[in-house]
Amino acid sequence: MTDAQDSLHRKQIVTALLVGMGYGLLTRVTFELKSLSSLLQIVSAGFLFVAPFCVGAVAVLWYAKGQHVPVKRQLGLSINAMLLFLAAMMVTLLEGLICIVLVAPVFLVASMLGGLLAGYINNRFKVSRSTLPVFALLPLLIGPIEAHLPPEQSEQTVSNTIVIHAPPDIVFDQLAAVRDIRPAELGFSFVHLIGLPKPVEAAMDGSGVGSVRTSRWEKGVEFKEVITEWNRPVALHYQFRIPPGSIPRHALDRHVELGGDYFTVLDGGYDLVRLENGDTRLSLTTRFLNKSHLKLYGDLWGRMVLADFHQSILGLMKNRAEKANLSPG
């Protein structure tokens, strides 16, 4: 291959990647248009599965020009076009880091499948770029169909447990009011690493059933937890109250916002069991509602995020209760 041919080939690759990225951005913006909100939804199979599938297909077909494209090149084009698309969404603030991390695995797999299918069609039938609209319009055809399907809301319960070397009464006293939470006390958490705000305190207004605990997180996040069961030292349960405006827009992406259009937490609480050796088995449970059309994927990520957050909070409770147990008096 001559230098001129090599330069032309590189330009062809770059152009295909930019076309794939540009198509993805155009689709993302289209799905967010308020005028089309009744037809297109971001948290849907049309955008989260079909759109990335088509990003890979568009990149490969734009590159091919009807010529044979090896499988390795198909994969390279589809993966890199998707990586550029993900980066572009974050740079242009269309999505935050949390959403990018949550969708990246399925976006990359879908893009590769789209690239491979487009490559197979191209190599088998020697199609021209006129085939592009067939793929490019798929999300816009699937989206309205999905938007008009009856919603299938899904309630999920996530529960995690830890053993604490302290009696239940001392552990219980650490649960209601949790002051001055230092970041180091929470330990490593994947969800905090990708941008979920960390809790800074939980302030109690009174005690017993009907009292209110105010949970405050970083970035100005604040919501209420109304106590529904106060049984020292056995159980502390609550219902969440997340009024509009309690989650600042900059704190969480709208698509994963608590109390938002797609997901919300309903209730939860702590249960304590005294073990034979005097230690406490502490369980933290949260029930959440997935209101999106993505039942399986939404449930999977919701459970993962809450489980990771639970482990962080349980670790905090363990450290504080064990220190209190060792303190004189």
C-alpha positions in Angstrom: 0.0 0.0 0.0 1.4 3.4 -1.0 1.6 6.3 1.3 -1.3 8.0 -0.5 -3.4 4.8 -0.3 -2.5 4.5 3.4 -3.5 8.1 4.1 -6.8 7.6 2.2 -7.5 4.4 4.1 -6.9 6.2 7.5 -9.2 9.0 6.4 -11.8 6.4 5.5 -11.6 4.9 9.0 -11.7 8.2 10.8 -14.7 9.3 8.7 -16.6 6.1 9.5 -15.9 6.5 13.2 -17.1 10.1 13.2 -20.2 9.2 11.2 -21.0 6.5 13.7 -20.5 8.9 16.6 -22.5 11.7 15.0 -25.3 9.3 14.3 -25.3 8.3 17.9 -25.4 11.9 19.1 -28.2 12.8 16.7 -30.2 9.8 18.0 -29.6 10.8 21.6 -30.8 14.3 21.0 -33.8 13.2 19.1 -34.9 10.8 21.9 -34.6 13.7 24.4 -36.8 16.2 22.4 -39.8 17.3 24.5 -42.0 17.4 21.4 -41.4 13.7 20.9 -41.6 12.6 24.5 -44.8 10.7 24.0 -43.1 8.6 21.2 -39.5 8.3 22.3 -38.0 7.6 25.7 -34.4 7.5 26.7 -34.7 4.7 29.2 -36.1 2.2 26.7 -34.9 -0.7 24.6 -35.2 1.6 21.5 -32.4 3.8 22.8 -30.4 1.5 25.1 -30.2 -1.5 22.7 -31.4 -0.7 19.2 -29.6 2.7 18.9 -26.1 1.4 19.9 -26.7 -1.6 17.6 -27.2 0.9 14.8 -24.2 3.0 15.7 -22.0 -0.1 15.0 -23.9 -0.9 11.8 -23.7 2.7 10.5 -19.9 2.9 11.1 -19.2 -0.4 9.3 -21.5 0.3 6.3 -20.1 3.8 5.9 -16.6 2.4 5.8 -17.4 -0.5 3.5 -18.6 1.2 0.4 -19.7 -2.3 -0.8 -16.2 -3.7 -0.4 -15.3 -6.7 1.7 -14.7 -5.8 5.4 -12.8 -8.3 7.6 -14.4 -9.3 10.9 -11.6 -7.7 12.9 -12.2 -4.4 11.1 -15.9 -4.7 11.8 -15.3 -5.1 15.5 -12.7 -2.3 15.6 -15.0 0.2 13.8 -18.1 -0.6 15.9 -16.2 -0.6 19.3 -14.3 2.7 18.6 -17.4 4.4 17.2 -19.2 3.5 20.4 -16.4 4.7 22.6 -16.3 8.0 20.8 -20.1 8.3 21.2 -19.9 7.6 24.9 -17.1 10.1 25.3 -19.0 12.7 23.3 -22.1 12.3 25.5 -20.1 13.0 28.6 -18.2 15.9 27.1 -21.3 17.6 25.8 -23.0 16.9 29.2 -25.8 14.9 27.6 -25.1 12.3 30.2 -23.1 12.1 33.4 -20.5 9.6 34.5 -23.1 7.4 36.4 -25.3 6.9 33.3 -22.2 6.4 31.1 -20.9 3.6 33.3 -24.3 1.9 33.6 -25.0 1.8 29.9 -21.4 1.2 28.6 -21.5 -2.6 28.8 -24.7 -3.1 26.9 -23.9 -0.2 24.5 -20.6 -1.9 23.5 -22.0 -5.3 23.1 -25.0 -4.0 21.0 -22.6 -1.9 18.9 -20.4 -4.9 18.1 -23.5 -7.0 17.2 -24.7 -4.3 14.9 -21.3 -4.0 13.3 -21.0 -7.7 12.8 -24.5 -8.0 11.2 -23.8 -5.0 8.9 -20.5 -6.5 8.0 -22.0 -9.8 7.2 -24.8 -8.2 5.0 -22.2 -6.1 3.3 -19.8 -9.0 2.6 -22.5 -11.4 1.5 -24.6 -9.1 -0.6 -22.2 -6.3 -1.5 -24.7 -3.6 -0.5 -24.2 0.1 -1.1 -24.5 2.9 1.4 -28.2 3.2 0.4 -28.7 0.4 3.0 -27.7 2.9 5.8 -31.3 4.3 6.3 -32.6 0.8 7.1 -30.4 0.7 10.2 -30.4 4.4 10.9 -34.2 4.6 11.2 -34.6 1.5 13.4 -34.6 3.3 16.8 -37.2 5.8 15.5 -39.4 2.9 14.4 -39.0 0.8 17.6 -39.3 3.7 20.0 -42.9 4.7 19.3 -44.0 1.1 19.4 -42.3 0.6 22.8 -43.6 3.9 24.2 -47.2 2.7 23.6 -46.8 -0.6 25.3 -48.5 -0.8 28.7 -45.9 -0.1 31.5 -44.7 -3.0 33.6 -43.6 -1.5 36.8 -41.3 -3.7 38.9 -40.9 -3.7 42.6 -37.6 -5.0 43.9 -36.3 -5.7 47.4 -32.5 -5.6 48.1 -31.2 -6.8 51.5 -27.7 -7.1 52.8 -26.3 -8.3 56.1 -23.2 -7.8 58.3 -22.1 -9.2 61.6 -21.1 -6.6 64.2 -19.1 -7.3 67.4 -21.5 -5.4 69.7 -24.8 -6.1 71.3 -28.0 -5.1 69.5 -28.9 -2.2 71.9 -25.6 -0.4 71.1 -25.9 -1.1 67.4 -29.5 0.2 67.4 -28.4 3.5 69.0 -26.1 4.1 66.0 -28.8 3.8 63.4 -31.3 6.6 63.8 -29.1 9.7 64.0 -25.8 9.4 62.2 -23.8 12.6 62.5 -20.7 13.9 60.7 -20.1 11.0 58.3 -16.5 11.3 57.0 -15.8 9.9 53.5 -13.1 7.6 54.9 -15.7 5.9 57.1 -17.7 4.7 54.1 -14.7 2.9 52.6 -14.5 2.0 48.9 -17.8 1.9 47.0 -18.2 1.5 43.2 -21.3 3.7 43.1 -19.5 6.5 44.9 -16.6 6.1 42.6 -18.8 6.7 39.5 -20.4 9.8 41.0 -23.2 8.9 43.4 -23.1 11.5 46.2 -22.0 10.2 49.6 -24.2 10.6 52.7 -23.0 13.2 55.1 -25.5 12.8 58.0 -28.9 11.5 59.0 -30.6 13.8 61.5 -33.5 12.6 63.6 -36.5 14.7 64.6 -37.9 13.0 67.7 -38.0 9.2 68.3 -40.5 6.4 67.8 -43.1 5.8 65.0 -44.0 9.0 63.1 -40.7 10.7 63.7 -38.7 11.9 60.7 -35.1 11.3 59.8 -33.6 13.7 57.3 -30.9 12.2 55.2 -28.4 14.6 53.7 -25.9 13.7 51.0 -23.2 15.6 49.1 -24.2 18.0 46.3 -27.2 19.3 48.3 -29.2 16.1 48.2 -31.8 15.9 51.0 -34.8 13.7 51.6 -37.0 12.4 54.4 -37.5 9.0 56.0 -40.6 8.7 58.1 -40.3 6.1 60.8 -42.9 3.3 60.5 -41.4 0.9 63.1 -39.3 1.7 66.1 -38.6 -1.4 68.1 -35.4 -1.0 70.0 -33.2 -3.1 69.7 -34.9 -5.2 67.1 -36.0 -3.1 64.1 -36.0 0.4 62.7 -38.1 0.8 59.5 -39.1 3.8 57.5 -40.8 5.1 54.3 -39.0 7.5 51.9 -40.4 10.9 51.1 -38.6 12.5 48.2 -40.5 15.7 47.3 -39.8 17.5 44.0 -36.7 19.6 44.1 -35.0 17.5 46.9 -32.6 16.1 44.4 -30.7 18.9 42.7 -30.4 18.5 38.9 -26.6 18.5 39.1 -26.4 15.9 41.8 -27.8 12.9 39.9 -28.6 12.2 36.2 -32.3 12.5 35.5 -32.4 9.0 34.3 -31.2 7.5 37.6 -32.7 10.2 39.9 -34.4 8.9 43.1 -38.0 9.8 42.9 -37.7 10.6 39.2 -39.4 9.5 36.1 -37.9 6.0 36.0 -36.8 4.9 39.5 -37.7 5.6 43.1 -37.1 4.1 46.5 -40.2 3.2 48.5 -39.3 2.0 52.0 -36.6 0.2 53.9 -35.1 -0.3 57.3 -32.8 -2.2 59.6 -33.4 -5.5 61.4 -31.2 -6.7 64.2 -30.7 -10.2 65.5 -28.7 -11.1 68.6 -26.3 -14.0 68.0 -25.4 -16.6 70.5 -22.0 -15.0 71.2 -23.7 -11.6 71.9 -22.8 -10.1 68.5 -25.4 -8.6 66.2 -26.5 -9.6 62.7 -27.6 -6.3 61.1 -29.6 -6.3 57.9 -30.4 -3.3 55.7 -33.2 -3.6 53.3 -34.5 -1.2 50.6 -37.5 -1.7 48.3 -37.4 0.3 45.0 -39.7 0.8 42.1 -38.5 0.5 38.5 -40.9 2.5 36.4 -39.0 2.2 33.1 -39.7 0.0 30.2 -36.5 -1.8 30.9 -37.6 -4.3 33.5 -34.7 -6.8 33.4 -31.9 -4.3 32.9 -33.3 -1.7 35.2 -33.9 -4.2 38.0 -30.3 -5.6 37.5 -28.6 -2.3 37.8 -31.0 -1.0 40.6 -30.2 -4.1 42.7 -26.5 -3.8 42.1 -26.3 -0.1 43.0 -28.4 -0.5 46.1 -26.4 -3.6 47.3 -23.1 -1.7 46.8 -24.5 1.3 48.7 -25.9 -1.0 51.5 -22.4 -2.5 52.0 -21.0 1.0 52.4 -23.6 2.0 55.0 -23.4 -1.3 56.9 -19.6 -0.9 57.1 -20.1 2.5 58.6 -22.6 1.1 61.2 -20.2 -1.7 62.1 -17.3 0.6 62.7 -19.3 3.1 64.8 -21.1 0.4 66.9 -17.9 -1.5 67.6 -16.1 1.6 68.7 -19.0 2.6 70.9 -19.0 -0.9 72.4 -15.3 -0.5 73.4 -15.7 3.0 74.8 -15.8 3.2 78.6 -19.2 3.9 80.1 
